[in-house]
């Protein structure tokens, strides 16, 4: 039987994306995230409004979405608990984040020039997607505690770079799912397309309760106010 529970987060597992953007001083920024959802050549990114990446996206209106495979997990984890924002936003400071200006040096990733946007691509990532911002929407704006804190940023892909090692032999414009092994984050832990956790995650040191949303309480109130059948 299913049990009725109230997890602090509903983070059931999505591929990691390393977003490269340009800071206001012209330097590149890198940020790992996994709140991304895809439709065709559009992607919706869920980002904290106070993050450096969200600020850069709204100002510069372009980015590169770099998708690491499970082999790049060490690079990605070195970016965890770092932010390009200075000073560090209070919510991130409470979770143990520190400021890092040169994210490429911090991670060990290598920058590669893009073809249609200013932010560089990440050489080590097998998938590199140059994109522009098409729309920005608030998330949870109906709740005073959430309003202005989270953004849905819709981007349009305009150039795709794929490493030959993940392509189908007879159809090189298709990614071979048997070769592509995305890095997955599930409940703040790293996994690949195999049994067991792939790598320890610095983010898992943050208690999940610190991500708890007021929507949990709203769902509880909605349940108690429901009219009996």
N, C-alpha and C positions, 0 to 999 in steps of 0.2 A: 504494500500500500504506500502511496505517496504520503509524505509528511508536509504539513503546512509549516513553512519556515520564513524568516525575514533576513536573507543574506544582506550584508552591507552594500555589496556591489553585485551587479549581474554581468559578469565579465567572462563569458563562456568560451572564449577563444577565437581570435582573429589574427590574420597575418600582421607582422610588424612592418611599419613603414618608417623610413628615415627621411624626414622632410628637410631639404636644404632651401634656405631663403637668404635674403640679403638684409643685414642690419642697417640702421640709419647712418652708420659711419662707413658703409660700403664693404664691410667685412662679411664673410659668409657665416651662416649659422646652421647647425644641424640639430634636429630634435627627433628622437624615436617616439613613435606612438603606434597604437593599434586600433583606435576608434575610427576606422575608415570603412566605407561601404561603396561598392562599385556598380555602375549601370552604364554599359557601353563604354564610351570614352569619357565618361564623367565620373568623378569621385567626390563623395561628401566626407569631409574631415571634421571630427568632433574635437575641439580644442578649448582649453581654458582661455577665457578672454584676456587674462593678465599675462599670458605666456609671451615670450619674445617672438615665437613663431607666428602666433595669431596677429600680433602687432605688425610684424614684417609683411605678412600676407595682405593685410588690409591697406598698408601703405604702398607696397611695391606691386601687388596684384599678380605675382608670379612665383613659381617654385619648381623644384624637382622632387618627385616622389620616387625615392630609391627603395627597392624591395630587397632586403637581404635574404639569403638562404640560411639554412640552419648552420652552415659552415662559418658564417660571419657573426655568430652569437657573441663571441668575446668582444668584438668591436662595439657592438650595440650596447652590451652591458656596461662598458666603460663610459657611455653617455648617460646612463641612468643616474638619477639624483643630481644632475647638473642642469643649469639653465643659463641662457644667454642674457636674461633680464638682470639688470643691476640698478637698484638693489633687488635682491631676491624677493618676489611677492610673499607676503606674510603666510599665505596658505601653503606655499611650497617650502618656506623656511621651517614651518612647523613639522613638515614631513622629512626634513633633513637634507633638502636640496642646497647646493652651493653654486655660486656663479663661476662659469667657465667661458671665457671670451673666445678662445680658439678651440672650437669643437673638433676640428680635424686633428689637431695635435693631441687633444684629450683622448680621442677614440682610436687613433692610429689609421683611420680611413684616409684615402688619398683623393684630392679634388681633381676633376676632369672638366674642362670647359664645356658648357652646353652650347647648343646650336641656335636655339630660339629664345632663350631666357637668360637673365644675368646670373642667377644662382648656379653654382657648379654641380655637376653630377658626382656621385660617389663611385669611384673606379671599381671597388671590390664588390659592389652589389650587382647581381646578374640582371636585374631589371631596373631601368632608369627611365622615368616618365616626366618629360618636361610639360609643365602645365601653367595655365593662367586662371585667375580667380574670376568667376562669373557672378557669384551671389554670396551674400553673407546673411545668415539668419540667427536670431537668438534662440536658445534652447531653455525651456522652463520659464519663459517670461511671464507666465501666468502666476508664478509664485514669487513673493517678495524676497525670499531667501535665495532663490536661484537666479533672479532677474539680473542680466548683465554679466553673469559669471561664466557661461558656457556658450560657445558659438558653433554653428554648423556652417562650414565654409565649403561651397561647391566650386570645384575646379574642373576645367576642361583640359583634357590631355591633347597636346598638339605635336608631340614628337616622342616616339617610342624607341628605346635602345635595349636590345636583348642579347645576352651572351650566347654564342653558338652552342655552348654545352647544354642548353636547356631547350633547344629547338628540335622539332621533328625532322628526321633525315629527309623525307620525301616532300615535306611541306614546311619550308623554312620560315613561313610567315605564321606558323602555329607553335605555341609553346607545348612541349611534350610533358604531360602531367606525370609521366613515369620518371622524368629527369628532373623536373622542378620540385625542389624541396623547400617550401617557404618556412621561415622562422615564425612560429606561432606563439602568441602570449595568451595564457589562460589563467585567470585569477592571479595575475602579476608574476607568473612563472613561465619560463621558456620551455617550449616543446617543439619537436619536429614531427614529421609524419611517421612516427614510430612509437612503440610503447615506452613509457617512462619519461621523466623530465630530462630535457636535453642538457641543461646547464643551470647552475645556481643563478638567481636573479637578485641584484641589489634592491630592486623595487619591493621584493617580498618582505623586506625589513619594515615596511610601513604597515601598521595595523589596518586591516580592511575597514574598520569602523571609522577611520578618518575620512573615508570616501562616502560615508553614509549620506544619502540624499533625503531632503524633506519629503520627497515623493513616497518614501516608505511609510511615513506617518499619514500622508494623504490617502494612501491605499487602505490603511487600517481604518481611517475615519469613514471612508466610502463604504467599507464592508459593514460597519456597525450601523450606518444610516440606511442601509438597503431595506426596502420594504419586503417583509416576508411573503412568500408565495401563497 
